[in-house]
Amino acid sequence: MYSGADRLDVFCVGTDGHPWSRTWTETGGWSPWSNLGGTPASDPDAVSLGEGAVPRMVARGLDGFVYQWIFGGSSWGVQSWGQP
C-alpha cells in the first residue's frame, strides 16, 4: 500500500500473475482495478518516498531482475533495476 497526500494506492498480484493497483483519492473515491503489466515473481512492495513523491511499487521479475512500477500522473510505467 502507498499513502500520499489525499491518495491511497493498493497493490496485489492477480490470479493472472500480473500486478494490479487500485487508487483512492479524496475527490474521486476508488478507481477501478488497473493491470500494471509485467509478471512479478515476488509479492509487490509499495514504496512511499514522502510528501509530493509519486507512488512506486517494487517487485522481482521472473527473470530475476528487480523492477519498479512508477505512477506518471495518469498511467503506470515500469523499469528494470537489473539483477541484484
C-alpha positions in Angstrom: 0.0 0.0 0.0 1.2 3.6 -0.8 -0.1 6.6 1.0 0.4 10.2 -0.2 -1.4 13.5 0.2 -5.1 12.7 -0.4 -4.2 9.4 -2.1 -4.1 5.7 -1.2 -2.8 3.0 -3.6 -3.4 -0.7 -3.0 -1.3 -3.3 -4.9 -1.7 -7.0 -5.3 -0.7 -9.8 -7.7 -3.8 -11.1 -9.5 -4.8 -14.7 -10.3 -3.4 -14.0 -13.8 0.1 -13.3 -12.3 0.1 -9.6 -13.2 0.4 -6.8 -10.7 -2.8 -4.8 -10.1 -3.5 -1.5 -8.5 -6.5 0.4 -7.2 -6.4 4.0 -6.1 -8.5 6.1 -3.7 -8.4 9.9 -3.8 -10.3 12.3 -1.6 -12.1 13.8 -4.6 -12.7 10.7 -6.8 -13.2 7.8 -4.4 -12.0 4.4 -5.5 -10.7 3.8 -9.1 -11.3 0.5 -10.9 -8.6 -2.1 -10.7 -5.7 -1.4 -13.2 -3.3 -4.0 -14.6 0.2 -2.6 -14.3 1.7 -5.1 -16.8 4.6 -7.5 -16.3 4.8 -10.7 -14.2 6.5 -10.4 -10.8 7.9 -13.5 -9.1 7.6 -11.9 -5.7 4.8 -10.1 -3.9 4.8 -6.3 -4.6 6.2 -3.9 -2.1 4.9 -0.3 -2.2 7.3 2.5 -1.6 6.3 5.8 -0.1 9.0 8.4 -0.6 7.4 11.2 1.3 5.0 14.1 0.6 4.9 15.1 -3.0 6.6 11.9 -4.3 5.0 9.7 -6.9 3.7 6.2 -6.0 6.1 3.3 -6.7 5.8 -0.4 -6.5 8.9 -2.7 -6.4 9.0 -6.5 -7.2 11.4 -9.1 -8.5 10.5 -10.4 -12.0 10.5 -14.0 -13.2 13.9 -13.2 -14.9 15.5 -12.4 -11.5 15.6 -8.7 -12.3 14.3 -6.1 -9.8 11.5 -3.9 -11.3 9.8 -0.7 -10.2 6.5 0.5 -11.4 6.2 4.3 -11.2 3.0 6.3 -11.4 3.5 9.1 -14.0 0.4 11.2 -13.2 -2.0 9.4 -15.4 -0.6 5.9 -16.0 2.0 3.4 -14.7 5.4 2.8 -16.3 7.8 0.0 -15.5 11.6 0.0 -15.5 14.3 -2.6 -14.6 16.9 -2.1 -11.9 18.9 -5.0 -13.2 19.9 -8.2 -11.4 20.7 -7.9 -7.7 
